[in-house]
Amino acid sequence: LAGLVAGVGGELTHSLPIINAVGAKLTAEQFELTKASPQVQRYIDDLSLTDPEPEEEDTSCGIGSGLELARAGNQLSWQLFNKKSLTLKLSTLTLEWPATLPAPSTIKLGNQLIPIDKDAEVTQGRLEVRLSDATRPSLKGSQWLTIGFPQSPPLALETIAQHEFDIEAEFGNDCGTSLIPGYTNNHSDTYFPTVVGAASLHSHGITGKGITVAVLDSGLWEDPVLLNDTAGKARVVGRYDAIAGKEMTEVFDESGHGTHMTSVIAHSGQVRVDGTFSGSYKGVAPDVNLVAVKAFNVEGQGEFLDIVRGVQWVVDNRERFGIKVLNLSFAARPRWEYWLDPINQAIMRAWAAGITVVAAAGNEGPEPMTIGSPGNLPYIITVGAVTDSWTLDTRDDDYVPDFSSQGPTPDAHIKPDVVAPGGHMTGITRPGSTLLQEFPEYQLSTGEFVMTGTSQAAALVSGIVALLLQLEPDLTPDDVKCKLISSAELAINADGKLAYSPFQQGSGYVSATRAITLGQRGCGNADMSIDKEIAGLEHFQGPA
């Protein structure tokens, strides 16, 4: 095929033997000559990953708010963001605080004083200010809303948890924001390793050591908690730029997405409780070796051919780097049956080569049949999201968020396979990255970055897979999938009925400890043959 391209004077851009294909730049005349050759069995002349339809107009007002309420002495501070050029004016402010505290004495937005005498309605523990046009303060760019309580007696507000305060700021025309409850200390503890049982495994030395995870994403920020494992040993064993098509000494992460995914998987920072090491770490598998594959640009967008080239490099170098897990925290609208998708074709070969592949379901829910590609590939492990409503001590208020894509796939397969925590996941990303520029409100005061999505849920499951493989290195990808789906916990209502359909929650909520203790072998992809699939002898319809 490469010779065919050269023979017509075209430019070869990608050599992709993993799917017996090439990528090329051709003129219209060269293209006609090329596709007329009997060597060409199939051609694709539009390789865009983005939808052809124009994007919907952004009708949001652009308001954002910080995730943290700064509390010091007798003052609260909450950062607000106006991310559009139009100036917004505060119309209503509602505050609630513990009834043991006095009412606030001063409120300011930036340097603008908000009157709380004539415009305020004050009851015990609650204040509502409805502002007239003449007294409405403006918000442009980023400003702090500061709430001062009487100076006497000293209050030490920093000792009161954030969830004991409620703040709502309305700017009119369905434009507003509210303070989230928050966790107690996102900087010292990311919490999700505890929620899925990984933290208890860390204390027993199960940290993913000896397993290599490849993260195909936007690159990697070279921060020590990612570069080094828990012992301070360098553990990034490979870096490949699939856009440039070559190995690199650094795969710079302009977007920041790949760094955050890697952080969820492998952050080697210690979890500390009251300043003391708890025995667990901030990433699910903090001692894994890492391979960073860059296939997505500054905007977080990737091209089909680059992604296939990235997967091919992972497969070609799996023994060299000991790659056992491939994380794919992305999803695109499926354009073909799963077996005709070039990315899926490459991923099937990765799975057949012994690499467990984990992919995001996508963030296009809540409608049915919104599972993205490559998550629509029936063989791999596709992960939807669940969120805990900022409460760690109960699952009664956990739910599958609307954004989490739902099955079935167009080929009637039940997806996602499992769900995992994907709401407000704390990690790190590169300072100055696209993510931070677009979502400054998601950065914590200590520099960590909080993101939500099925991308994070998939990264978490990749970490769990590494823990499984450390304990049972002989597990095949099918066995890993079986252990996860056979041990997942279905969400069931008090009446015994499913809280969510299998197209929303798959086999249920994934758990590292349950997968190790209760997970089975032999049930992963039991009714399908990936060898026949790759050979083109048989394709498999799902049961839906």
C-alpha positions in Angstrom: 0.0 0.0 0.0 2.9 2.4 0.7 4.2 1.6 -2.7 0.8 2.3 -4.2 0.7 5.7 -2.6 4.3 6.5 -3.8 3.4 5.3 -7.3 0.7 7.9 -7.7 2.8 10.7 -6.2 1.0 10.9 -2.9 2.4 11.5 0.6 2.4 8.6 3.0 1.6 9.9 6.5 0.9 6.7 8.5 2.0 3.1 8.2 -0.5 1.0 10.1 0.3 -2.7 9.7 -1.8 -3.5 12.8 -4.9 -3.0 10.6 -3.2 -3.6 7.3 -3.7 0.0 6.3 -1.9 3.3 5.5 -2.7 6.9 5.9 -1.9 9.3 3.0 -2.4 12.8 1.6 -3.7 12.6 -1.9 -5.1 14.9 -4.5 -8.5 14.1 -5.9 -6.8 12.6 -9.0 -4.4 10.6 -7.0 -7.2 9.3 -4.8 -9.2 8.1 -7.8 -6.1 6.2 -9.1 -5.4 4.7 -5.7 -8.9 3.4 -4.9 -9.1 1.8 -8.3 -6.3 -0.6 -7.4 -7.3 -4.2 -6.4 -5.0 -3.8 -3.5 -7.4 -1.4 -1.9 -10.3 -3.2 -0.1 -11.6 -0.2 1.7 -11.0 3.5 1.9 -12.1 6.2 4.3 -11.8 9.8 3.0 -13.1 11.5 6.1 -11.1 10.7 9.3 -12.5 13.4 11.5 -13.3 12.4 15.1 -15.7 15.3 15.5 -19.3 15.4 14.6 -20.1 16.9 11.2 -23.0 18.8 12.6 -22.3 22.3 13.7 -21.9 22.8 17.4 -24.8 24.0 19.4 -24.6 27.6 20.5 -23.4 28.1 24.0 -26.3 29.7 25.8 -24.9 29.4 29.3 -24.3 32.7 31.1 -20.7 31.8 31.9 -20.9 31.8 35.7 -18.6 29.6 37.7 -17.6 29.2 41.3 -14.7 27.8 43.3 -15.0 24.4 44.9 -13.6 25.6 48.2 -14.9 28.0 50.8 -12.0 29.7 52.4 -12.6 30.0 56.1 -10.3 32.0 58.4 -11.1 33.8 61.7 -14.4 35.6 61.3 -14.5 35.6 57.5 -15.6 33.4 54.6 -14.4 33.9 51.1 -15.7 32.2 47.9 -14.3 32.8 44.5 -16.7 33.6 41.6 -15.9 33.5 37.9 -17.5 35.3 35.0 -16.0 33.5 32.0 -17.7 35.6 29.4 -17.2 39.2 28.3 -20.6 40.4 29.3 -20.7 41.9 32.8 -23.1 40.1 35.2 -24.8 41.8 38.1 -25.7 40.0 41.3 -29.5 40.0 41.9 -30.0 37.6 44.9 -27.7 36.2 47.5 -28.8 33.5 49.9 -26.6 32.4 52.8 -27.1 29.6 55.4 -24.8 28.9 58.3 -24.8 27.0 61.6 -27.5 28.5 63.9 -24.9 28.8 66.7 -23.2 31.6 64.7 -24.3 35.2 64.6 -25.6 36.8 61.4 -23.0 38.2 59.0 -22.1 41.8 59.5 -20.6 42.6 56.1 -20.7 41.2 52.6 -18.6 42.3 49.6 -18.2 41.2 46.0 -14.7 42.3 45.2 -14.6 45.8 46.6 -18.3 46.4 46.2 -20.3 46.4 49.4 -23.5 44.5 49.4 -26.1 46.1 51.7 -27.6 43.8 54.2 -29.8 46.2 56.1 -32.7 47.4 54.0 -32.5 44.7 51.3 -32.0 41.6 53.5 -34.3 39.1 55.0 -32.6 37.6 58.0 -33.8 34.6 60.1 -31.8 32.4 62.5 -29.0 30.8 60.4 -30.3 32.2 57.1 -30.0 35.4 55.1 -31.5 36.3 51.8 -30.5 39.6 50.0 -32.6 40.7 47.1 -30.8 43.6 45.5 -32.3 46.5 43.7 -30.9 47.7 40.3 -29.2 50.5 42.1 -27.4 48.3 44.6 -26.5 45.3 42.4 -22.7 44.7 42.3 -21.1 43.6 39.1 -19.0 40.5 38.4 -16.4 40.6 35.6 -13.6 38.2 35.4 -12.8 36.6 38.8 -13.8 38.2 42.1 -14.1 37.0 45.7 -17.4 37.1 47.6 -16.4 37.8 51.2 -18.7 37.3 54.1 -17.7 38.9 57.5 -19.1 37.9 60.8 -18.9 40.1 63.9 -15.3 40.4 65.3 -16.4 39.6 68.8 -16.4 36.9 69.9 -13.6 35.2 67.8 -15.3 32.4 65.7 -12.5 30.3 64.2 -14.6 29.6 61.1 -11.8 27.3 59.8 -12.9 24.7 62.3 -16.4 24.5 60.8 -16.8 22.1 57.8 -17.7 23.6 54.4 -20.8 21.5 54.1 -22.3 23.4 57.1 -22.6 26.5 54.9 -24.8 27.1 51.9 -24.4 29.9 49.5 -26.4 30.6 46.4 -25.6 33.6 44.1 -28.2 34.5 41.4 -27.4 36.9 38.5 -30.9 36.8 36.9 -32.2 35.0 33.8 -31.6 31.5 35.1 -27.9 32.4 35.7 -26.5 31.4 39.1 -24.2 29.2 41.1 -24.1 27.5 44.5 -21.4 26.3 46.8 -20.8 22.5 46.7 -20.6 20.6 50.0 -17.0 19.5 49.4 -14.9 16.9 51.1 -13.1 17.5 54.3 -9.6 17.8 52.9 -9.1 17.2 49.1 -5.4 18.0 49.4 -4.4 15.3 51.9 -6.8 12.7 50.6 -8.3 12.0 47.1 -10.8 9.6 48.7 -11.6 7.5 45.6 -9.0 4.8 46.4 -10.8 4.3 49.8 -14.2 4.2 48.2 -13.3 1.4 45.7 -11.2 -0.6 48.3 -7.8 0.2 46.8 -6.6 2.0 49.9 -7.0 -1.1 52.1 -4.9 -3.0 49.5 -2.2 -0.4 49.6 -1.6 -1.1 53.3 -0.9 -4.7 52.3 1.6 -3.9 49.6 -0.8 -4.2 46.7 0.1 -1.1 44.8 0.4 -2.2 41.1 4.1 -2.8 41.4 5.6 -4.6 38.4 2.7 -3.8 36.1 3.0 -1.3 33.3 0.0 0.8 32.3 0.0 2.7 29.0 -2.1 5.9 28.9 -3.1 7.0 25.4 -4.2 10.6 25.8 -2.8 14.1 25.5 0.6 13.5 27.1 2.1 13.8 30.5 3.2 16.6 32.8 6.5 15.6 34.3 5.6 16.0 38.0 7.4 14.0 40.6 4.3 12.3 41.9 3.8 10.8 38.4 7.5 10.4 37.4 8.3 8.5 40.5 6.7 5.6 42.5 6.1 5.6 46.2 9.8 4.8 46.9 10.9 7.7 44.7 12.1 5.5 41.9 11.6 6.7 38.3 8.8 4.7 36.7 7.9 6.3 33.3 9.5 3.7 31.1 8.3 4.9 27.7 7.1 8.0 25.9 5.7 8.1 22.4 4.2 10.9 20.4 1.7 9.3 18.0 1.1 12.7 16.4 4.7 13.1 15.4 5.1 9.3 15.0 8.3 8.9 17.2 9.5 8.2 20.6 10.3 11.2 22.7 12.1 12.2 25.9 9.0 14.2 26.8 5.4 14.1 25.6 4.3 17.6 26.7 0.7 17.8 27.8 -0.8 21.0 26.5 -4.3 19.9 27.2 -3.8 18.6 30.8 -6.3 15.7 30.3 -3.7 13.0 30.0 -1.9 14.1 33.2 -5.2 14.1 35.2 -6.0 10.5 34.0 -2.5 9.4 34.9 -2.9 11.0 38.3 -6.1 9.1 39.0 -4.3 5.8 38.1 -0.9 6.3 39.6 -0.5 9.4 41.9 2.2 8.3 44.3 1.5 11.0 46.9 0.8 9.8 50.4 -2.7 10.1 52.0 -2.2 11.9 55.3 -4.7 12.1 58.2 -4.0 14.8 60.7 -0.5 15.0 59.3 0.2 11.3 59.6 0.7 8.8 56.7 -2.4 6.6 56.6 -0.7 3.7 54.7 -2.5 4.5 51.4 -1.9 6.7 48.4 -3.7 9.3 46.3 -3.7 7.1 43.1 -5.3 3.8 42.7 -2.1 2.0 41.7 0.7 4.3 42.9 3.6 1.9 42.0 2.7 1.0 38.4 5.2 1.7 35.7 3.9 4.1 33.1 4.0 4.6 29.4 2.7 7.9 28.1 1.4 7.9 24.5 0.4 11.3 23.1 -2.4 11.3 20.5 -4.5 14.3 21.5 -3.6 18.0 20.9 -3.9 21.2 23.0 -7.7 21.2 22.6 -7.9 17.5 23.6 -8.8 16.5 20.1 -7.2 13.5 18.3 -7.2 12.0 14.8 -8.1 8.5 13.8 -4.8 7.7 12.3 -2.8 9.0 15.2 -4.8 7.0 17.7 -4.4 3.8 15.6 -0.6 4.6 15.4 -0.5 5.0 19.1 -2.2 1.7 19.8 0.1 0.0 17.3 3.1 1.3 19.1 1.8 0.0 22.4 1.2 -3.5 20.9 4.6 -3.5 19.2 6.4 -2.5 22.4 4.3 -4.5 24.9 7.1 -6.9 25.7 9.8 -4.3 25.8 8.0 -2.2 28.4 5.9 -5.0 30.0 2.6 -3.2 29.0 -0.4 -5.1 30.5 -3.0 -2.3 30.6 -4.1 0.3 28.1 -6.2 3.2 29.3 -8.4 5.0 26.7 -10.2 7.8 28.5 -12.0 9.2 25.4 -15.1 8.6 23.4 -16.3 9.6 19.9 -19.6 9.1 18.2 -19.6 5.7 16.5 -19.7 5.9 12.7 -19.6 2.3 11.7 -20.4 -1.2 13.1 -17.8 -1.8 15.8 -15.8 -4.2 13.7 -15.4 -1.7 10.9 -14.0 1.1 13.1 -10.2 1.4 12.5 -9.6 2.3 16.1 -11.6 -0.7 17.3 -9.7 -3.0 14.8 -6.4 -1.9 16.4 -7.7 -2.3 19.9 -9.0 -5.8 19.2 -5.4 -6.7 18.3 -4.2 -5.2 21.5 -6.7 -7.3 23.5 -5.7 -10.4 21.6 -2.0 -9.7 22.4 -2.7 -9.8 26.1 -3.3 -6.2 26.9 -6.3 -5.4 29.0 -8.0 -2.4 27.5 -10.2 0.0 29.5 -12.3 2.7 27.9 -14.7 5.5 28.9 -18.4 5.1 28.1 -18.6 8.7 27.1 -20.3 11.8 28.5 -23.3 12.0 26.1 -26.0 10.6 28.4 -28.7 10.3 29.6 -30.2 9.1 26.3 -30.0 5.4 25.3 -27.5 4.3 22.6 -25.0 7.1 23.5 -22.0 4.8 24.2 -19.0 6.2 22.4 -16.2 4.5 20.4 -14.1 2.7 21.4 -16.3 1.9 24.4 -18.8 0.3 21.9 -16.3 -2.5 21.3 -17.8 -5.5 23.1 -14.6 -7.2 24.1 -13.0 -4.4 26.2 -14.0 -3.0 29.6 -16.2 0.0 29.2 -16.8 2.2 32.2 -19.6 4.5 33.1 -19.6 6.9 36.0 -21.2 7.1 39.4 -21.0 10.0 41.9 -21.2 10.0 45.7 -22.9 13.4 46.3 -19.9 14.4 48.3 -20.8 11.9 51.1 -18.2 9.1 51.7 -19.9 7.3 54.6 -23.0 6.2 52.7 -24.0 5.0 49.2 -27.6 5.7 49.8 -27.3 9.0 47.8 -24.9 7.7 45.1 -26.3 7.9 41.6 -25.4 7.5 38.0 -25.2 11.0 36.7 -27.1 12.1 33.6 -23.9 12.7 31.6 -22.8 9.1 31.8 -23.5 7.5 28.4 -25.9 4.6 28.2 -26.3 1.5 26.1 -27.1 -0.5 24.3 -24.7 -0.1 21.4 -25.9 0.0 17.9 -24.9 -3.7 17.6 -27.1 -4.5 20.6 -24.3 -5.1 23.2 -24.9 -4.2 26.8 -22.6 -1.4 27.8 -21.2 0.0 30.0 -19.7 -3.1 31.6 -19.3 -1.5 35.0 -19.6 1.9 36.7 -17.0 3.5 38.9 -16.5 6.8 40.7 -16.2 9.6 38.2 -17.6 12.6 40.0 -15.3 15.4 41.3 -12.1 13.3 41.1 -9.1 15.1 42.5 -5.7 14.8 40.8 -3.1 17.0 39.2 -2.8 18.7 35.8 -0.2 20.9 34.2 -0.2 24.5 35.3 -1.3 26.6 32.3 -3.0 23.7 30.6 -6.1 24.1 28.5 -8.2 22.5 31.2 -7.0 25.1 33.7 -7.6 27.9 31.3 -11.1 26.8 30.5 -12.1 25.7 34.1 -10.2 27.8 36.6 -13.0 27.2 39.1 -12.0 23.5 39.4 -8.5 24.2 40.8 -8.1 23.8 44.5 -6.1 26.4 46.5 -3.3 23.8 46.8 -3.0 23.4 43.1 -4.8 20.1 42.6 -7.5 19.9 39.9 -10.9 18.4 40.3 -12.6 16.9 37.2 -15.8 14.9 36.5 -16.5 12.4 33.7 -16.4 8.8 32.5 -12.7 9.5 31.6 -11.9 9.6 35.3 -14.0 6.5 35.9 -12.1 4.5 33.3 -8.7 5.6 34.7 -9.8 4.4 38.1 -10.7 1.0 36.7 -7.3 0.8 34.9 -5.7 1.3 38.3 -7.8 -1.6 39.7 -6.8 -3.8 36.8 -3.2 -3.2 37.7 -3.8 -4.2 41.3 -5.4 -7.4 40.1 -2.6 -8.2 37.8 0.0 -7.7 40.5 -1.7 -10.4 42.6 -2.5 -12.7 39.7 -0.1 -11.9 36.8 -1.4 -14.9 34.8 -4.8 -13.3 34.3 -5.8 -12.9 30.6 -7.7 -9.8 29.6 -10.9 -11.9 29.4 -10.2 -13.1 33.0 -9.7 -9.6 34.2 -13.0 -8.5 32.7 -14.7 -11.5 34.3 -13.3 -10.7 37.7 -14.6 -7.2 37.5 -18.1 -7.9 36.2 -18.7 -11.0 38.4 -17.9 -9.0 41.5 -19.5 -5.7 40.8 -22.4 -4.5 43.0 -25.7 -3.8 41.3 -27.6 -0.8 42.6 -30.9 -2.2 43.9 -33.8 -0.3 45.4 -35.5 -1.2 48.7 -38.2 -3.1 46.7 -35.6 -5.4 45.3 -35.8 -3.9 41.8 -32.8 -2.5 39.9 -32.2 1.2 40.5 -30.7 1.5 37.1 -31.0 -0.7 34.0 -28.0 -2.7 32.8 -27.6 -0.1 30.0 -26.9 2.5 32.7 -24.9 0.5 35.3 -23.8 -2.6 33.4 -22.9 -5.3 36.0 -22.7 -2.7 38.7 -20.3 -0.7 40.9 -16.8 -1.9 40.6 -14.7 -2.8 43.7 -11.0 -3.7 43.9 -11.5 -5.8 47.1 -14.5 -7.6 45.8 -12.8 -8.3 42.5 -9.9 -9.9 44.4 -12.0 -11.9 46.8 -15.1 -12.7 44.8 -14.1 -12.3 41.2 -14.3 -15.3 38.9 -12.5 -16.4 35.8 -14.0 -17.8 32.6 -17.0 -15.5 32.1 -15.3 -12.6 30.1 -16.4 -12.6 26.5 -17.4 -16.2 26.9 -19.8 -16.3 23.9 -17.5 -14.5 21.5 -14.2 -15.2 19.7 -11.8 -12.4 19.1 -9.7 -14.5 16.8 -12.6 -15.1 14.5 -13.5 -11.4 14.8 -10.0 -10.3 13.7 -9.9 -12.9 10.9 -13.2 -11.5 9.6 -15.0 -14.8 10.0 -17.7 -13.8 12.4 -19.1 -10.7 14.0 -21.2 -10.7 17.1 -24.6 -9.1 17.8 -25.4 -8.4 21.4 -28.5 -9.7 23.3 -30.4 -6.4 23.5 
